[in-house]
Amino acid sequence: MTTLTLDRVRLHIPDTHRSPRKRPARLADALDFWMFAGAAANVAMQFAHQGVAAGVLESKVESGALMVHPWKRLRTTSAYLAVAVLGTDEDKLAMREAVNVAHRQVKSGPDSKVKYNAFDRDLQMYVAAAIYVGFEDTHQLLCGKMTPEELEVFYQGSDTFGTTLQVHPDMWPPTRADFDRYWLQACEQVVCDDEFRAYIDDLLHLRMIHWSTRLLFGNLLQFLTAGFLPPHFRDQMAIDWSEADQRRFEHLFLFVGFINRFIPRFIRFAGTHAMIRDVRRRIRTQKALI
């Protein structure tokens, strides 16, 4: 097996000049609506771990299945991210209890190829790390490559993606450099078989959404999804991606990043703030969170 390197498991962030930052970015600064451009790719990255993949493919919890209820899954995932980054301790406890109800049903059986349990802290740690990678990569594509010092500031508090569930704070790498070492090791478990590639093919081609939406946005969303996957993940999922594709992807986000500077912050972050308000309304009225 070829030894993985960081350039194989992370996106390439070009050293293109961007406007200097007034202050180092933090996690909450990445809750821009452009974050959702890479949502499908990040879900694919989460699912690509052998243990997580087995749980997804064998899960009997249809109410939260991405390929059956895609918009509900998008809402619940967005709610989880909003709570993890912006929520109070009470918000996080309510979300943890809601997710636990679904997770209790997700565990391997006697005939499973891989043993798994949705409460496995190592699997949750991998999923949380994949979420962080998505946050960091998307923010850098939009706002420019961060220095090591800026990355360290951005990284602080990112353990919330895991600790909002069962990941213990001590499991989360303490520094950004430690995270790189963890991620390299974790990605060795990203080994996709034909069954999983067929599942991911449905996701990449948006077969879970109505044909009219695919007709309007399918090509763009497929391009974004492939572009947001690091090379190792593309290879495992058998996705073709050329140097010309990479140039188009980077040029697209150079343009989007420029336009984004002129969109008022309250508009760019409106969706996330609406989501956290919805979560609190559901808690207050005792409605299901997921």
HULIN-V646224 format. One record per backbone hydrogen bond with DSSP energy under -1.0 kcal/mol. NH is the residue of the N-H (numbers start at 0). CO is the residue of the C=O. Records with the same first field share a line. If there is no record, write none. Layout:
BEGIN
NH: CO / CO
END
This chain:
BEGIN
7: 4
9: 5
28: 25
29: 26
30: 27
32: 267
34: 31
35: 32
36: 33
37: 34
38: 35
41: 37
42: 38
43: 39
44: 40
45: 41
46: 42
47: 43
49: 188
52: 48
53: 49
54: 50
55: 51
56: 52
57: 53
61: 59
64: 61
68: 64
72: 68
73: 69
74: 70
75: 71
76: 72
77: 73
78: 74
79: 75
80: 76
81: 77
82: 78
83: 79
84: 80
85: 81
86: 82
91: 87
92: 88
93: 89
94: 90
95: 91
96: 92
97: 93
98: 94
99: 95
100: 96
101: 97
102: 98
103: 99
104: 101
105: 102
107: 115
111: 108
117: 105
119: 116
123: 119
124: 120
125: 121
126: 122
127: 123
128: 124
129: 125
130: 126
131: 127
132: 128
133: 129
134: 130
135: 131
136: 132
137: 133
138: 134
139: 135
140: 136
141: 137
142: 138
143: 139
150: 146
151: 147
152: 148
153: 149
154: 150
155: 151
157: 154
159: 156
160: 157
161: 158
162: 158
163: 159
164: 161
166: 161
170: 167
178: 174
179: 175
180: 176
181: 177
182: 178
183: 179
184: 180
185: 181
186: 182
187: 184
188: 185
189: 186
190: 188
196: 192
197: 193
198: 194
199: 195
200: 196
201: 197
202: 198
203: 199
204: 200
205: 202
206: 201
208: 205
213: 209
214: 210
215: 211
216: 212
217: 213
220: 216
221: 217
222: 218
223: 219
224: 220
225: 221
226: 222
227: 223
228: 225
231: 7
233: 229
234: 230
235: 231
236: 232
237: 234
238: 233
245: 241
246: 242
247: 243
248: 244
249: 245
250: 246
251: 247
252: 248
253: 249
254: 250
255: 251
256: 252
257: 253
258: 254
259: 255
261: 258
262: 259
266: 263
267: 263
268: 264
272: 268
273: 269
274: 270
275: 271
276: 272
277: 273
278: 274
279: 275
280: 276
281: 277
282: 278
283: 279
284: 280
286: 281
END
